[in-house]
């Protein structure tokens, strides 16, 4: 889980295995979004207590940001099954 708190994503970088669902939870008292820089995923505006989940079915590095506050950035690194088994 990635928390949205104090105008930041925590943790700022998360490594998961392929086919993992990642959930973002807004703990700030203003709305935020979660948007992939390559538009692979995009949430609606998340109010306090709202969450957004996305399942990563392809290995790679996914950079994302809050479209309302573009200085807020994060990264999800998805490892393939073969890479994770090493």
C-alpha angles and dihedrals in degrees: 000000000000117000121211104213137146091005092302141097112240117233093025090205127031129183118206138166122257115278092030121139114223119201125202117202122197110223094164120100093236131061123272135176135215112220128170113228088230093044093245088136135010130179129208116246106296116217122204109303094013120126138199127202132195129181115221109217097168129059117242146088116292117195116196141175144184108265090208093051107024093185086072106090138164143171135223116197113199116198122205118241091251092050093048091052094059 
